[in-house]
């Protein structure tokens, strides 16, 4: 199988049904502004199976535990890179291809207009939507630590979120061992 391109990801997403009116009513009740919902070209729904490693597959005939999820089209500065599935009741959040590190990834290097020129990091897709899709929601902590190392400053939701992000995004060195090298006699 060839690696999916931006166009293939967009075509796959286009086959999914747009979120239904019940989901839209729920989002509006949860204080998501209409502008964040927009005309919904980037928000769909599907039955998916959440897999280990924060990945998902679309539900098929052999799916053991399908769940209805909201599916986001994830873009970076160059176009579609992945799809992300979110199950609001369980809070599960996963990517299809494992390429994306954040919802709103295209916001990382976009101009920032707040006083600190900071990048908002939201805890959940719901808080991201309620904030008008400003900033990001981390999907993959390891990739995010790498990608956000030079993107700061980051803006957390509150004090405990600062600690949570510090713990998640602190990169640790690889294991380092000490050894004595023996030089071969000439």
LUMPAMAR-348966 format. One record per residue (C-alpha): residue number from 1; residue in one letter; x negated, y, z negated. Coordinates in steps of 0.1 Angstrom, whole numbers, always signed. Example, Ala and Ser with C-alpha at 12.3 -4.5 7.8 and 13.67 -1.06 7.14 Angstrom:
{1, 'A', {-123, -45, -78}}
{2, 'S', {-137, -11, -71}}
This chain:
{1, 'X', {+0, +0, +0}}
{2, 'X', {-13, +34, +9}}
{3, 'X', {-16, +61, -17}}
{4, 'X', {+16, +82, -17}}
{5, 'X', {+12, +117, -3}}
{6, 'X', {+29, +149, -13}}
{7, 'X', {+55, +144, +15}}
{8, 'X', {+61, +108, +4}}
{9, 'X', {+67, +118, -32}}
{10, 'X', {+91, +146, -20}}
{11, 'X', {+110, +121, +2}}
{12, 'X', {+113, +96, -26}}
{13, 'X', {+126, +123, -49}}
{14, 'X', {+150, +135, -22}}
{15, 'X', {+167, +101, -22}}
{16, 'X', {+176, +104, -59}}
{17, 'X', {+210, +119, -69}}
{18, 'X', {+210, +154, -83}}
{19, 'X', {+218, +155, -120}}
{20, 'X', {+256, +153, -125}}
{21, 'X', {+278, +180, -140}}
{22, 'X', {+278, +163, -174}}
{23, 'X', {+241, +167, -176}}
{24, 'X', {+243, +203, -165}}
{25, 'X', {+270, +210, -191}}
{26, 'X', {+248, +193, -218}}
{27, 'X', {+217, +214, -207}}
{28, 'X', {+238, +246, -209}}
{29, 'X', {+251, +236, -243}}
{30, 'X', {+215, +231, -254}}
{31, 'X', {+208, +268, -244}}
{32, 'X', {+190, +261, -211}}
{33, 'X', {+195, +292, -190}}
{34, 'X', {+212, +288, -156}}
{35, 'X', {+181, +302, -140}}
{36, 'X', {+161, +272, -154}}
{37, 'X', {+185, +248, -138}}
{38, 'X', {+186, +268, -106}}
{39, 'X', {+198, +250, -75}}
{40, 'X', {+183, +218, -88}}
{41, 'X', {+160, +208, -60}}
{42, 'X', {+135, +196, -86}}
{43, 'X', {+158, +179, -110}}
{44, 'X', {+175, +145, -104}}
{45, 'X', {+186, +114, -122}}
{46, 'X', {+180, +77, -118}}
{47, 'X', {+179, +44, -136}}
{48, 'X', {+144, +36, -146}}
{49, 'X', {+124, +12, -166}}
{50, 'X', {+98, +27, -190}}
{51, 'X', {+65, +8, -189}}
{52, 'X', {+35, +7, -212}}
{53, 'X', {+10, +36, -207}}
{54, 'X', {+37, +62, -203}}
{55, 'X', {+46, +51, -168}}
{56, 'X', {+79, +42, -153}}
{57, 'X', {+94, +23, -123}}
{58, 'X', {+127, +29, -106}}
{59, 'X', {+152, +2, -117}}
{60, 'X', {+157, -27, -93}}
{61, 'X', {+173, -61, -94}}
{62, 'X', {+146, -75, -116}}
{63, 'X', {+146, -46, -141}}
{64, 'X', {+149, -59, -177}}
{65, 'X', {+159, -28, -195}}
{66, 'X', {+170, +0, -172}}
{67, 'X', {+178, +34, -187}}
{68, 'X', {+194, +64, -172}}
{69, 'X', {+168, +92, -171}}
{70, 'X', {+164, +128, -158}}
{71, 'X', {+137, +128, -131}}
{72, 'X', {+115, +158, -125}}
{73, 'X', {+95, +166, -94}}
{74, 'X', {+60, +175, -106}}
{75, 'X', {+40, +200, -86}}
{76, 'X', {+5, +214, -89}}
{77, 'X', {-8, +244, -70}}
{78, 'X', {-9, +223, -38}}
{79, 'X', {+25, +206, -38}}
{80, 'X', {+42, +175, -52}}
{81, 'X', {+19, +151, -70}}
{82, 'X', {+42, +129, -91}}
{83, 'X', {+76, +123, -106}}
{84, 'X', {+83, +123, -143}}
{85, 'X', {+112, +106, -160}}
{86, 'X', {+127, +117, -193}}
{87, 'X', {+153, +99, -214}}
{88, 'X', {+167, +127, -237}}
{89, 'X', {+182, +103, -263}}
{90, 'X', {+150, +83, -269}}
{91, 'X', {+126, +111, -260}}
{92, 'X', {+107, +88, -237}}
{93, 'X', {+87, +106, -211}}
{94, 'X', {+66, +90, -184}}
{95, 'X', {+52, +94, -149}}
{96, 'X', {+57, +73, -118}}
{97, 'X', {+22, +74, -103}}
{98, 'X', {+2, +85, -133}}
{99, 'X', {-12, +115, -115}}
{100, 'X', {+5, +143, -134}}
{101, 'X', {-8, +155, -168}}
{102, 'X', {+21, +180, -175}}
{103, 'X', {+56, +191, -164}}
{104, 'X', {+51, +226, -151}}
{105, 'X', {+15, +217, -140}}
{106, 'X', {+18, +244, -113}}
{107, 'X', {+20, +270, -142}}
{108, 'X', {-15, +262, -155}}
{109, 'X', {-34, +287, -133}}
{110, 'X', {-4, +310, -125}}
{111, 'X', {-6, +346, -138}}
{112, 'X', {+4, +349, -174}}
{113, 'X', {+23, +380, -185}}
{114, 'X', {+25, +377, -223}}
{115, 'X', {+3, +399, -245}}
{116, 'X', {-23, +371, -250}}
{117, 'X', {-23, +358, -215}}
{118, 'X', {-16, +324, -230}}
{119, 'X', {-1, +292, -215}}
{120, 'X', {+30, +281, -233}}
{121, 'X', {+29, +244, -243}}
{122, 'X', {+63, +230, -251}}
{123, 'X', {+69, +199, -272}}
{124, 'X', {+97, +185, -252}}
{125, 'X', {+113, +189, -217}}
{126, 'X', {+143, +204, -234}}
{127, 'X', {+123, +232, -250}}
{128, 'X', {+105, +237, -217}}
{129, 'X', {+138, +240, -199}}
{130, 'X', {+153, +262, -226}}
{131, 'X', {+123, +285, -222}}
{132, 'X', {+130, +289, -185}}
{133, 'X', {+104, +263, -174}}
{134, 'X', {+76, +286, -186}}
{135, 'X', {+44, +268, -194}}
{136, 'X', {+40, +230, -196}}
{137, 'X', {+50, +198, -214}}
{138, 'X', {+21, +174, -218}}
{139, 'X', {+27, +140, -201}}
{140, 'X', {-8, +126, -204}}
{141, 'X', {-29, +138, -234}}
{142, 'X', {-62, +124, -221}}
{143, 'X', {-59, +141, -187}}
{144, 'X', {-44, +173, -203}}
{145, 'X', {-75, +176, -226}}
{146, 'X', {-97, +176, -195}}
{147, 'X', {-76, +198, -174}}
{148, 'X', {-67, +224, -201}}
{149, 'X', {-103, +227, -214}}
{150, 'X', {-108, +260, -195}}
{151, 'X', {-72, +270, -192}}
{152, 'X', {-68, +286, -226}}
{153, 'X', {-56, +302, -247}}
{154, 'X', {-26, +279, -253}}
{155, 'X', {+5, +290, -271}}
{156, 'X', {+22, +264, -293}}
{157, 'X', {+58, +265, -305}}
{158, 'X', {+49, +268, -342}}
{159, 'X', {+22, +261, -368}}
{160, 'X', {+27, +224, -370}}
{161, 'X', {+26, +223, -332}}
{162, 'X', {-8, +240, -332}}
{163, 'X', {-22, +211, -353}}
{164, 'X', {-5, +185, -331}}
{165, 'X', {-20, +201, -300}}
{166, 'X', {-54, +204, -316}}
{167, 'X', {-53, +167, -325}}
{168, 'X', {-40, +157, -290}}
{169, 'X', {-64, +178, -270}}
{170, 'X', {-96, +175, -289}}
{171, 'X', {-120, +155, -267}}
{172, 'X', {-142, +130, -285}}
{173, 'X', {-176, +120, -273}}
{174, 'X', {-180, +85, -259}}
{175, 'X', {-196, +59, -282}}
{176, 'X', {-233, +67, -286}}
{177, 'X', {-258, +42, -298}}
{178, 'X', {-295, +45, -308}}
{179, 'X', {-320, +23, -291}}
{180, 'X', {-357, +21, -289}}
{181, 'X', {-370, +18, -254}}
{182, 'X', {-400, -4, -250}}
{183, 'X', {-424, +5, -222}}
{184, 'X', {-437, -23, -201}}
{185, 'X', {-475, -27, -203}}
{186, 'X', {-493, -16, -171}}
